[in-house]
């Protein structure tokens, strides 16, 4: 029985890689920089703007149409208004780099 579970790259992995790449920068400065980048992306998308990172991809807001749904247990029909979610479109370079 083989273990085919893929490793997940998380924030601490990114912080570790950056601290090895840039030993003169403290961990707290690296963490603050990551927070600032992510906050900028979230703020831009929240304001209906796109956040593009060349060679990586584009973050944008995707609207989900209003819809009705039925509770399977009670059979009650409810309606959900328009909602939105963050959408990521990878760059062509990122799409082509998969092994």
FITORPA-988664 format. One record per residue (C-alpha): y, x, z; residue number from 1. Coordinates in steps of 0.2 Angstrom, whole numbers, plus 5000, padded with zeros to 4 digits. Layout:
! residues N
<<Y, X, Z>, NUM>
...
//
This chain:
! residues 99
<<5000, 5000, 5000>, 1>
<<5016, 5008, 4994>, 2>
<<5033, 5005, 5001>, 3>
<<5044, 5000, 4987>, 4>
<<5059, 4995, 4998>, 5>
<<5075, 5002, 4991>, 6>
<<5087, 5012, 5002>, 7>
<<5104, 5004, 5005>, 8>
<<5120, 5014, 5004>, 9>
<<5130, 5009, 5019>, 10>
<<5147, 5013, 5026>, 11>
<<5141, 5027, 5037>, 12>
<<5132, 5035, 5023>, 13>
<<5149, 5035, 5013>, 14>
<<5158, 5042, 5028>, 15>
<<5145, 5056, 5030>, 16>
<<5146, 5061, 5012>, 17>
<<5165, 5062, 5012>, 18>
<<5165, 5072, 5029>, 19>
<<5153, 5084, 5020>, 20>
<<5163, 5085, 5004>, 21>
<<5180, 5086, 5014>, 22>
<<5176, 5096, 5030>, 23>
<<5195, 5097, 5035>, 24>
<<5197, 5078, 5036>, 25>
<<5192, 5070, 5053>, 26>
<<5180, 5056, 5053>, 27>
<<5193, 5044, 5060>, 28>
<<5204, 5049, 5045>, 29>
<<5190, 5045, 5033>, 30>
<<5186, 5029, 5041>, 31>
<<5205, 5024, 5041>, 32>
<<5205, 5029, 5022>, 33>
<<5190, 5018, 5018>, 34>
<<5198, 5003, 5028>, 35>
<<5214, 5005, 5018>, 36>
<<5205, 5005, 5001>, 37>
<<5194, 4990, 5006>, 38>
<<5209, 4980, 5013>, 39>
<<5219, 4984, 4997>, 40>
<<5206, 4977, 4986>, 41>
<<5203, 4961, 4997>, 42>
<<5222, 4958, 4998>, 43>
<<5224, 4960, 4979>, 44>
<<5210, 4948, 4975>, 45>
<<5216, 4935, 4988>, 46>
<<5233, 4935, 4979>, 47>
<<5223, 4931, 4962>, 48>
<<5226, 4949, 4956>, 49>
<<5212, 4961, 4949>, 50>
<<5208, 4977, 4958>, 51>
<<5202, 4990, 4945>, 52>
<<5194, 5006, 4949>, 53>
<<5192, 5016, 4933>, 54>
<<5174, 5021, 4930>, 55>
<<5167, 5010, 4943>, 56>
<<5172, 4992, 4940>, 57>
<<5184, 4977, 4943>, 58>
<<5185, 4965, 4958>, 59>
<<5193, 4948, 4954>, 60>
<<5192, 4930, 4961>, 61>
<<5180, 4918, 4954>, 62>
<<5183, 4900, 4956>, 63>
<<5168, 4888, 4959>, 64>
<<5170, 4871, 4953>, 65>
<<5171, 4856, 4965>, 66>
<<5154, 4848, 4967>, 67>
<<5144, 4835, 4976>, 68>
<<5128, 4839, 4986>, 69>
<<5115, 4829, 4995>, 70>
<<5108, 4833, 5012>, 71>
<<5089, 4833, 5009>, 72>
<<5085, 4828, 5026>, 73>
<<5098, 4813, 5028>, 74>
<<5100, 4810, 5009>, 75>
<<5119, 4809, 5013>, 76>
<<5130, 4813, 4998>, 77>
<<5145, 4824, 5002>, 78>
<<5158, 4833, 4991>, 79>
<<5164, 4851, 4992>, 80>
<<5181, 4855, 4984>, 81>
<<5184, 4870, 4973>, 82>
<<5180, 4886, 4982>, 83>
<<5182, 4904, 4977>, 84>
<<5172, 4920, 4979>, 85>
<<5175, 4938, 4975>, 86>
<<5167, 4944, 4959>, 87>
<<5163, 4962, 4954>, 88>
<<5161, 4967, 4936>, 89>
<<5154, 4985, 4934>, 90>
<<5162, 4996, 4921>, 91>
<<5153, 5001, 4906>, 92>
<<5151, 5019, 4913>, 93>
<<5143, 5012, 4929>, 94>
<<5131, 5000, 4919>, 95>
<<5125, 5015, 4908>, 96>
<<5122, 5027, 4923>, 97>
<<5106, 5017, 4929>, 98>
<<5090, 5027, 4927>, 99>
//
